[in-house]
Amino acid sequence: MDRPALDIDRLRSSLAASPEGSFFTGIDVVTSTGSTNADLVARAADSTIDRVALIAEAQERGRGRHERQWVSPPRAQIAMSVLVRARGIDPEVLGWLPLLTGVAVVDAVRASTGVKAVLKWPNDILVDGRKLSGILAEIASAGTDPAIVIGVGVNVSLTEAELPVPHATSLLLSGAGDTDRTELVAAMLREFARRFTAWEAAGWNTAELSAEYRDRCSTIGSQVKAEIPGGEVLTGIATGVDAHGRLLIGDRAVSAGDVTHLRAEY
């Protein structure tokens, strides 16, 4: 299978030509690394580094939530991390940053490939109930201007035999009209920059972001099972997300846990 390398020159010029072109101070592509998130977390010790993106053609120790591995053949997926500093943000709304990233990824996938991706709470991206993409955010440094690293993994050209788990999928398997990784990365970065800039300009108010998230989230309105840390299992209809990005199931707000949809997304 022909899996072209990312075109860093085209990626940078595409972003430079967009309204969001000035957002990123650095965009780099490496052939291989252990984890793009770990690399940027380490770089965050330098307080002058902000709004940078790192993409790896192959990632050997990628992680998802609960330390789950996220690996694939070289050039078959997008393995990308972004480092941003959320200056003056209320720590209570920091949990919205990975959700914002999920909205950006869904919109970029839809626009670039025609694939009808949706969100599963909190920030998995699904196609026909199968996982296309995962997002992991880590606080690299706390304080009034915290540095956050957000990692995104998207399965692009994986075949059925190459999928990490049976319930995963890829853009290729989902019938994408285009699997140009360079264009998809550019679209994801543009969407992220646009939404982050708007959220910051709104004083980190989550009202608009919350509405956009709900509009794309297939979990809301579904019968779900939530396995909550500590062993509790909660079932019911997911009715929404609250001001902190927690999933509302009946009269309970769930901030963490594995959520399973008990009927098909729509």
HURA-V498438 format. One record per backbone hydrogen bond with DSSP energy under -0.5 kcal/mol. NH is the residue of the N-H (numbers start at 0). CO is the residue of the C=O. E is the energy in kcal/mol with one decimal. If there is no record, write none. Layout:
# HURA-V498438
NH&CO&E, NH&CO&E
This chain:
# HURA-V498438
2&0&-0.7, 3&1&-0.5, 7&5&-1.0, 10&6&-2.5, 11&7&-2.6, 12&8&-2.3, 13&9&-2.4, 14&10&-2.0, 15&11&-2.5, 16&12&-1.6, 17&14&-1.6, 20&17&-2.1, 22&19&-1.9, 23&19&-0.5, 24&50&-2.6, 25&50&-1.0, 27&52&-2.2, 29&54&-2.6, 32&57&-1.6, 38&34&-2.1, 39&35&-2.1, 40&36&-2.7, 41&37&-2.0, 42&38&-1.6, 43&39&-1.6, 44&41&-1.2, 45&42&-1.9, 46&44&-0.9, 48&45&-2.0, 49&47&-0.5, 50&82&-1.0, 51&82&-1.4, 52&25&-2.4, 53&80&-2.7, 54&27&-2.5, 55&78&-2.5, 56&29&-2.5, 57&30&-0.5, 59&32&-2.5, 60&33&-3.4, 63&67&-3.6, 66&63&-1.0, 67&64&-1.5, 69&61&-1.8, 74&56&-2.7, 75&72&-1.7, 77&153&-2.5, 78&55&-0.7, 78&76&-0.6, 79&77&-0.5, 79&151&-2.6, 80&53&-2.6, 81&149&-2.0, 82&51&-2.6, 83&81&-0.5, 83&147&-2.4, 85&83&-0.5, 85&145&-2.1, 86&84&-1.3, 87&143&-1.8, 88&85&-1.5, 90&88&-0.5, 92&89&-2.3, 93&90&-1.1, 95&92&-2.0, 96&93&-2.0, 98&94&-0.6, 99&95&-2.9, 100&96&-2.2, 101&97&-1.9, 102&98&-2.0, 103&99&-2.2, 104&100&-2.6, 105&101&-2.5, 106&102&-2.3, 107&103&-2.2, 108&104&-2.7, 109&105&-2.5, 110&106&-2.4, 111&107&-2.6, 112&108&-2.3, 113&108&-0.7, 113&109&-1.5, 114&108&-0.7, 116&114&-1.9, 117&125&-2.2, 118&215&-2.9, 119&123&-2.7, 123&119&-2.2, 124&132&-2.6, 125&117&-2.8, 125&123&-0.5, 126&129&-2.6, 129&126&-1.9, 130&166&-2.4, 131&124&-3.1, 132&124&-1.6, 133&152&-1.7, 135&150&-2.2, 137&148&-2.7, 139&137&-0.8, 139&146&-2.5, 140&146&-1.5, 145&85&-0.6, 145&142&-0.7, 146&140&-2.1, 147&83&-3.1, 147&145&-0.5, 148&137&-3.0, 149&81&-2.7, 149&147&-0.5, 150&135&-3.5, 150&148&-0.6, 151&79&-3.6, 152&133&-2.4, 153&77&-2.2, 154&131&-2.4, 155&75&-1.8, 155&153&-0.6, 156&75&-2.1, 157&75&-0.6, 161&158&-0.9, 162&158&-0.8, 162&159&-0.9, 167&164&-1.7, 168&130&-2.4, 170&154&-1.7, 171&155&-2.4, 173&169&-1.4, 174&171&-1.3, 175&170&-2.4, 176&112&-2.4, 180&178&-0.9, 183&179&-2.0, 184&180&-2.8, 185&181&-2.1, 186&182&-2.4, 187&183&-2.6, 188&184&-2.6, 189&185&-2.4, 190&186&-2.5, 191&187&-2.5, 192&188&-2.6, 193&189&-2.5, 194&190&-2.3, 195&191&-2.9, 196&192&-2.4, 197&193&-2.0, 198&194&-2.3, 199&195&-2.6, 200&196&-2.3, 201&197&-1.4, 202&199&-1.7, 203&198&-2.3, 204&201&-0.7, 209&205&-3.1, 210&206&-1.7, 211&207&-2.1, 212&208&-2.4, 213&209&-2.5, 214&210&-1.7, 215&211&-0.8, 215&212&-1.2, 216&212&-0.9, 216&213&-0.6, 217&118&-2.8, 217&215&-0.7, 218&118&-0.6, 220&237&-4.0, 221&218&-2.3, 223&221&-0.5, 223&235&-3.2, 224&259&-2.3, 225&233&-3.6, 226&224&-0.5, 226&257&-3.0, 227&225&-0.9, 227&231&-2.9, 230&227&-1.8, 233&225&-2.9, 235&223&-1.9, 237&221&-2.6, 238&236&-0.7, 238&247&-2.3, 239&247&-0.8, 241&245&-2.1, 244&241&-2.0, 246&253&-2.3, 247&239&-3.1, 248&246&-0.6, 248&251&-2.7, 249&236&-1.3, 249&247&-0.5, 251&248&-2.1, 253&246&-3.5, 253&251&-0.5, 254&252&-0.5, 257&226&-1.7, 258&256&-0.6, 259&224&-2.8, 261&222&-3.5, 262&222&-0.5
